[in-house]
Amino acid sequence: MTQKRRAWPWIALAALVLLALGWWYVRDSFSGNAEAGTAYAARVACSCRQVAGRSLEDCEKDKLDGMEMISLSEDEEARSVTASVPLMASATARYKEGYGCVLDPWED
């Protein structure tokens, strides 16, 4: 019985290491998808709010399948919408007269 008890910490450690390696391997893909998804969602939601005049709650319905993790927030004074994926990516689109909704420049 003591050998089984001694094996569990090593098995747990090996599982954590494998999970960390798996995350390290796919993180760029997740990050890229999050950046593209937030940029798309911010631009579409900004147009929905500022051009079409719909509520932000109604604009949430325009998100595509797979965009469930993206949350939207609005700054009415700046006429902007920010889309974000927690801890991964964020993008803001602002309404500019004559241009419509334009994404803020990305920061590297």
SVG drawing of the C-alpha trace seen along z (x, -y; Angstrom):
<svg xmlns="http://www.w3.org/2000/svg" viewBox="-31 -62 38 64">
<polyline fill="none" stroke="black" stroke-width="0.4" points="0.0,0.0 2.8,-2.4 4.2,-2.0 0.9,-3.1 0.8,-6.1 4.3,-7.1 3.4,-6.7 0.5,-9.1 2.6,-12.3 4.8,-11.3 1.8,-10.4 0.2,-13.8 3.4,-15.6 3.8,-13.8 0.2,-14.7 0.8,-18.4 4.0,-18.4 2.2,-16.8 -0.6,-19.4 1.9,-22.3 3.7,-20.9 0.4,-20.5 -0.6,-24.1 2.9,-25.4 2.5,-23.6 -1.0,-25.0 -0.8,-28.5 0.2,-30.3 -2.8,-28.9 -5.2,-29.9 -3.6,-33.3 -3.9,-33.9 -7.5,-32.8 -8.3,-35.0 -6.7,-38.1 -8.5,-37.6 -11.8,-36.8 -11.7,-39.8 -10.8,-42.1 -13.7,-40.8 -16.2,-40.9 -15.2,-44.5 -15.6,-45.8 -18.9,-44.1 -20.3,-45.0 -19.2,-48.7 -21.0,-48.8 -24.0,-47.2 -24.1,-49.8 -23.0,-53.0 -24.3,-52.5 -27.3,-50.3 -28.2,-51.7 -29.0,-48.4 -28.4,-47.7 -25.1,-45.9 -27.2,-43.0 -28.8,-42.6 -25.4,-42.9 -24.2,-39.9 -26.5,-37.8 -24.3,-38.5 -21.3,-36.6 -20.5,-33.5 -20.4,-29.9 -17.1,-29.4 -17.0,-33.0 -18.7,-32.2 -15.6,-33.2 -15.5,-36.7 -17.1,-39.3 -18.2,-42.8 -18.1,-46.1 -19.0,-49.6 -17.8,-53.1 -20.7,-55.2 -18.8,-58.5 -15.9,-57.4 -18.4,-55.6 -16.3,-52.4 -16.8,-48.7 -14.1,-46.5 -14.1,-42.7 -11.9,-40.6 -11.0,-37.0 -9.8,-36.9 -6.0,-36.7 -5.4,-36.3 -6.6,-39.1 -8.5,-42.4 -9.4,-44.7 -11.3,-48.0 -13.2,-49.5 -14.2,-53.2 -16.7,-55.0 -15.2,-57.7 -17.4,-59.9 -17.1,-59.2 -15.2,-55.9 -17.5,-53.9 -16.0,-51.7 -12.2,-51.4 -10.0,-49.1 -7.6,-50.8 -4.0,-50.0 -2.6,-46.8 0.2,-47.0 2.9,-44.3"/>
</svg>
